């Protein structure tokens, strides 16, 4: 190698090591930056010179690489909308609350999301979180996880959920057998059950069980406080394998005035109530338990067990808070006690996440080296899981960076020595002519 090539190699070494020091300095400066991904300069041989003995290397250059697949540590913040990823994956984000439009998606690990003035979740970098929206029935539908076509900005602003009218109700409880068959029967046992009308308002039905003078016989009367719908006589088995279960339903009597109505099917143990509480009356099926069934009302000796009623439908409510689970689902919790799925937050995974392009080591875009993205559900396949109420710190290790800084400083000094030595050799060569 000539003296000139030696000097050129020294200059290339100075440039390469100064670039490496620049990366180290950037890492150290961002050691406490949320979601920052460490980058470093790899030394790559460059440049050749041809000679009679073949080609020889004459320099070095740097290739910038990222450690995007290494996790940072978890930092609790107690802010419910802050999200941290454990494992593979990136959040899909947009610079606008209007979504991506025709723009390419951006990916980040910066999970410092908080609602803006309109309720959209935005992180400290000003990017808006994207997710798949659930419909009113809690379904995502057919979504394309290999594109961003179905992604929308996540909004957790205060919202209301309409009520669903009750259509079916089932009753369970125990009637005390010793109260029947008395010469003078005692008072009726009364319980009420809540149901919801078409406006999501809660109303109640009252069920009065009057013990009869005949052993193991009761008369059930149904009302709502203003209207008495009807009654039915219920006889219970007193022995055998079916003891305590309903034996027969008889004497079905309707006292409702149209459009209200009362009907009872003795074969199934189901009554049908038509409630006049709107322009279109509400119909509710109430299941007491089929004859010979232990699933509904029973009659054992002992205490009266108040009715346990299960009814479908829901009361209208207002959103009071949101919750996030490890699978990335966002739930709205309403003041009526309902919990409804609102969004699914996907994690973008790549064949080579270290090949993503970046300008700030916090926000990334795809490249030929990274391959295309796939919007995985958190916790499935190669995707990591989500933790709410905290953030992922930078994945920079200060001890490693300071050690690398010492190495690069020595390497820089060594390359500088090459230049000064080559300069002395050239000076000696020039003096040969004197």
C-alpha positions in Angstrom: 0.0 0.0 0.0 1.4 3.4 -0.9 1.9 6.2 1.6 -1.0 8.1 0.0 -3.3 5.2 0.4 -2.3 4.8 4.0 -3.1 8.5 4.6 -6.5 8.0 2.8 -7.2 5.0 5.0 -6.5 7.1 8.1 -8.8 9.9 6.9 -11.6 7.3 6.3 -11.0 5.9 9.7 -11.3 9.4 11.3 -14.6 10.0 9.4 -16.0 6.6 10.3 -15.1 6.8 14.0 -16.5 10.4 14.2 -19.7 9.1 12.8 -19.7 6.3 15.4 -19.1 8.9 18.1 -22.0 10.9 16.8 -24.3 7.8 17.1 -23.1 7.2 20.6 -23.7 10.8 21.6 -27.2 10.6 20.2 -27.9 7.5 22.2 -26.6 8.9 25.4 -28.6 12.1 24.9 -31.8 10.0 24.4 -31.1 7.5 27.2 -34.3 8.8 29.0 -36.4 9.4 25.9 -39.6 7.3 25.9 -39.7 4.7 23.1 -36.3 5.7 21.7 -34.5 2.9 19.8 -30.7 2.6 20.0 -28.7 3.1 16.8 -25.0 2.4 16.2 -22.4 2.7 13.4 -21.0 -0.6 12.0 -17.6 -0.4 10.4 -17.5 -1.7 6.8 -14.4 -2.1 4.6 -14.6 0.1 1.6 -12.5 1.1 -1.4 -9.9 -1.1 -3.2 -6.8 -0.5 -5.2 -5.6 -2.8 -7.9 -2.0 -4.0 -8.0 0.1 -6.8 -9.3 -0.7 -8.8 -6.2 -4.4 -8.2 -6.6 -6.8 -5.8 -5.0 -6.3 -4.4 -1.4 -8.7 -2.5 0.9 -7.9 1.2 1.3 -10.5 2.5 3.7 -13.5 2.1 6.0 -17.0 3.5 6.1 -20.0 3.2 8.4 -23.4 1.6 8.1 -26.0 2.8 10.6 -28.0 0.0 12.2 -30.9 0.0 14.8 -31.7 -2.3 17.7 -35.5 -2.0 17.2 -36.2 -5.6 18.5 -34.7 -5.0 21.9 -37.2 -3.9 24.6 -36.7 -1.0 27.0 -37.7 -1.2 30.6 -41.2 -0.6 31.8 -42.0 2.7 33.7 -45.3 2.9 35.5 -47.1 6.3 35.1 -50.6 5.6 36.5 -52.1 7.2 33.4 -54.6 4.6 32.1 -54.1 5.6 28.4 -50.3 5.3 28.5 -49.3 2.1 26.7 -46.1 0.0 26.7 -45.3 -2.8 24.4 -43.5 -5.9 25.7 -42.1 -7.9 22.8 -42.3 -7.4 19.1 -44.4 -4.8 17.4 -45.0 -1.1 16.9 -48.0 1.2 17.2 -49.5 2.4 14.0 -49.9 6.2 14.2 -50.9 9.2 12.1 -49.9 12.8 12.2 -53.5 13.8 11.8 -56.7 13.2 13.8 -58.4 12.7 10.4 -56.5 9.4 9.8 -54.0 8.4 7.2 -55.8 9.4 4.0 -53.4 8.7 1.2 -50.3 9.0 3.4 -48.1 6.1 4.4 -48.4 4.9 8.0 -45.8 5.7 10.6 -44.8 3.2 13.4 -43.6 4.0 16.9 -43.0 2.5 20.3 -43.8 5.9 22.0 -46.9 5.0 23.9 -47.4 8.3 25.9 -51.0 8.5 24.6 -53.5 10.9 26.2 -56.8 12.4 25.0 -56.6 15.7 23.2 -59.3 18.3 23.4 -61.5 16.2 21.1 -60.8 12.9 22.8 -58.4 11.5 20.2 -55.4 9.6 21.8 -52.2 11.5 20.9 -48.6 10.8 22.1 -45.9 13.3 23.2 -44.6 13.3 19.6 -48.0 14.6 18.3 -49.0 11.4 16.6 -52.4 9.9 16.9 -53.0 6.3 17.8 -54.8 4.1 15.1 -56.9 1.0 15.7 -59.8 -1.0 14.3 -63.2 0.0 15.5 -65.7 -2.4 16.9 -69.3 -2.1 15.8 -72.3 -1.8 18.1 -72.5 -5.6 18.4 -68.8 -5.9 19.5 -67.6 -7.3 16.1 -64.6 -6.1 14.1 -66.0 -7.6 10.8 -63.8 -8.4 7.9 -60.6 -6.4 8.3 -57.4 -6.4 6.2 -54.5 -6.7 8.5 -51.9 -6.3 5.7 -53.1 -2.8 4.9 -54.2 0.4 6.8 -57.5 0.6 5.0 -59.6 -0.2 8.1 -57.5 1.8 10.6 -59.2 4.8 12.3 -58.0 7.3 14.9 -58.9 6.1 18.5 -61.3 8.4 20.2 -62.2 8.1 23.9 -64.3 11.2 24.2 -67.4 11.0 26.4 -70.2 9.2 24.7 -73.5 7.7 25.4 -74.8 4.2 24.7 -78.5 3.6 24.0 -80.5 1.2 26.1 -81.7 -2.2 24.8 -85.2 -3.3 25.7 -85.6 -6.5 27.7 -87.1 -9.4 25.7 -86.4 -12.4 28.0 -86.2 -12.9 31.7 -85.7 -16.1 33.8 -86.5 -16.5 37.5 -85.0 -18.8 40.1 -85.6 -19.1 43.8 -87.0 -21.3 46.5 -90.6 -21.3 48.0 -91.0 -22.8 51.6 -93.1 -25.9 51.3 -94.2 -25.7 55.0 -96.2 -22.6 54.2 -98.7 -24.5 52.0 -101.6 -26.7 53.1 -102.5 -24.6 56.1 -106.1 -23.9 57.1 -105.3 -20.2 57.1 -102.5 -19.6 54.6 -100.0 -16.8 55.5 -99.1 -13.7 53.6 -97.8 -13.8 50.1 -94.1 -13.8 49.4 -93.3 -10.8 47.1 -90.2 -10.1 45.0 -89.5 -7.8 42.1 -87.2 -7.9 39.1 -85.8 -5.1 37.0 -86.3 -4.9 33.2 -85.5 -2.2 30.6 -87.9 -0.5 28.3 -87.2 0.7 24.7 -85.7 4.0 25.9 -83.2 2.2 28.2 -85.1 3.2 31.3 -85.3 0.7 34.2 -88.7 -0.6 35.3 -89.8 -3.4 37.6 -92.1 -6.3 37.6 -93.6 -7.7 40.9 -94.1 -11.4 41.5 -96.4 -12.4 44.4 -96.4 -16.0 45.5 -99.5 -16.8 47.6 -99.3 -20.1 49.5 -102.5 -22.2 49.0 -104.6 -24.3 51.3 -103.7 -27.3 49.2 -100.3 -28.8 50.0 -97.5 -27.8 47.6 -99.7 -25.4 45.7 -99.0 -21.7 45.1 -100.7 -18.9 43.1 -98.4 -16.5 41.3 -99.7 -13.0 40.4 -97.7 -10.7 38.2 -98.0 -6.9 38.2 -95.9 -3.8 37.7 -97.3 -1.5 40.4 -100.1 -0.1 38.3 -101.2 -3.0 36.1 -102.0 -6.5 37.3 -101.3 -8.7 34.3 -102.6 -12.1 35.4 -102.1 -15.2 37.6 -101.3 -18.9 37.4 -101.5 -21.8 39.8 -98.3 -23.7 40.3 -98.2 -27.2 41.9 -94.8 -28.8 42.9 -93.7 -32.4 43.1 -93.5 -33.6 46.8 -91.6 -36.9 46.3 -89.4 -38.9 44.0 -86.5 -37.8 41.9 -88.4 -34.7 40.8 -89.3 -33.6 44.3 -89.4 -29.7 44.7 -89.7 -29.1 40.9 -92.8 -27.7 39.3 -95.4 -30.4 38.5 -98.1 -28.5 36.7 -99.2 -25.0 35.8 -103.0 -24.4 35.7 -105.8 -21.8 36.1 -104.1 -19.3 33.8 -106.0 -16.0 34.2 -105.4 -12.8 32.4 -106.5 -9.5 34.0 -104.6 -7.2 31.6 -106.4 -4.6 29.6 -105.4 -4.3 26.0 -103.0 -3.4 24.6 -101.4 -5.0 27.7 -101.7 -8.8 27.7 -100.8 -11.9 29.7 -100.3 -15.5 28.4 -98.8 -18.6 29.9 -97.6 -21.9 28.3 -98.1 -24.7 30.9 -95.8 -27.1 28.8 -92.8 -24.8 29.0 -93.4 -22.8 32.2 -93.0 -19.5 30.3 -95.3 -16.5 30.5 -95.5 -13.8 27.9 -96.2 -10.3 29.1 -97.2 -7.4 26.8 -96.4 -4.2 28.6 -98.1 -1.0 27.5 -95.1 1.4 27.9 -94.8 2.9 24.5 -96.5 3.5 21.1 -95.4 -0.1 20.4 -96.0 -2.3 23.5 -93.0 -4.2 24.8 -93.1 -8.0 24.9 -91.2 -10.0 27.6 -91.0 -13.7 28.0 -90.5 -14.8 31.6 -89.3 -18.3 32.3 -90.2 -20.0 35.6 -88.9 -23.4 34.7 -90.4 -26.3 32.7 -92.3 -29.0 34.7 -89.8 -31.4 36.2 -86.9 -28.9 35.8 -84.6 -27.7 38.6 -83.5 -24.7 36.5 -86.2 -22.3 37.7 -88.4 -22.1 40.7 -88.2 -24.8 43.4 -90.1 -25.7 46.6 -88.1 -27.1 49.5 -88.8 -26.9 53.2 -86.9 -24.1 54.8 -86.6 -20.4 54.2 -88.0 -18.4 51.3 -85.2 -17.6 48.8 -85.8 -14.2 47.1 -86.0 -14.4 43.4 -82.9 -14.3 41.4 -83.8 -12.7 38.1 -81.7 -12.7 34.9 -82.9 -10.3 32.2 -81.4 -9.3 28.9 -81.4 -5.7 27.6 -79.5 -2.8 29.0 -80.1 0.6 30.5 -78.8 3.7 28.6 -75.5 5.0 30.0 -72.7 7.5 29.7 -69.0 6.7 29.3 -67.1 7.2 32.5 -63.7 5.6 31.7 -61.8 3.4 29.2 -59.8 0.3 29.9 -57.1 -1.5 27.9 -56.2 -5.2 28.0 -53.1 -7.1 27.0 -54.6 -8.1 23.7 -55.0 -4.4 22.7 -58.7 -4.2 23.1 -60.1 -0.8 24.3 -63.3 -1.1 26.5 -65.7 1.7 27.4 -67.1 1.4 30.9 -70.5 3.2 31.3 -72.3 4.5 34.4 -75.0 1.8 33.9 -72.4 -0.9 34.6 -72.0 -2.0 31.0 -68.6 -2.7 29.5 -68.4 -2.4 25.7 -65.5 -3.1 23.3 -64.7 0.1 21.4 -61.4 -0.5 19.5 -58.7 -3.1 18.9 -55.2 -1.7 18.9 -53.0 -3.8 16.5 -49.2 -4.1 16.7 -47.4 -3.8 13.4 -44.8 -6.6 13.0 -42.1 -6.9 10.3 -39.8 -9.6 8.9 -36.9 -7.3 9.8 -37.8 -4.6 12.2 -34.2 -3.4 12.4 -34.4 -2.5 8.7 -37.0 0.3 9.3 -36.2 3.8 8.2 -36.1 6.6 10.7 -35.0 10.2 11.2 -35.4 10.4 14.9 -35.1 6.8 16.2 -38.7 7.0 17.6 -40.9 7.1 14.4 -40.3 4.7 11.6 -41.5 3.9 8.1 -41.1 0.7 6.0 -38.2 0.1 3.7 -37.1 -2.7 1.3 -35.0 -4.1 4.1 -37.8 -4.2 6.7 -40.4 -5.8 4.4 -44.1 -5.0 4.6 -46.0 -4.8 7.9 -48.7 -7.0 9.3 -51.2 -5.6 11.9 -51.3 -8.4 14.4 -53.5 -8.7 17.4 -51.3 -8.2 20.5 -50.3 -11.4 22.1 -50.8 -13.5 19.0 -48.1 -14.9 16.7 -44.9 -13.0 17.0 -46.6 -9.9 18.3 -45.9 -8.8 21.9 -48.4 -7.8 24.5 -49.6 -4.4 25.8 -49.5 -3.0 29.3 -51.6 0.0 30.2 -50.7 2.6 32.8 -47.0 2.8 31.9 -44.4 3.6 29.2 -41.5 1.8 27.6 -38.2 3.6 28.2 -35.3 3.9 25.8 -33.4 0.7 25.1 -30.1 2.4 25.5 -27.6 1.0 28.0 -25.4 3.8 29.3 -22.6 1.5 30.4 -22.4 0.0 26.8 -22.4 3.5 25.2 -19.7 4.8 27.5 -17.5 1.7 26.8 -18.1 2.2 23.1 -17.2 5.8 23.4 -13.8 4.9 24.9 -13.2 2.4 22.1 -14.1 4.9 19.4 -11.9 7.6 21.0 -8.9 5.2 20.9 -9.7 4.2 17.4 -9.9 7.8 16.3 -6.5 8.6 18.0 -5.0 5.6 16.2 -6.2 6.7 12.8 -4.9 10.2 13.5 -1.5 8.6 14.3 -1.6 6.9 10.8 -2.0 10.3 9.2 0.8 11.9 11.2 3.1 8.9 10.5 2.3 9.0 6.8 3.0 12.7 6.9 6.5 12.1 8.4 7.2 9.4 5.8 6.3 11.7 3.0 8.5 14.4 4.5 11.4 12.0 4.6 10.7 11.1 0.9 10.7 14.7 -0.1 14.1 15.3 1.7 15.7 12.5 -0.4 16.1 15.0 -3.2 17.9 17.6 -1.1 
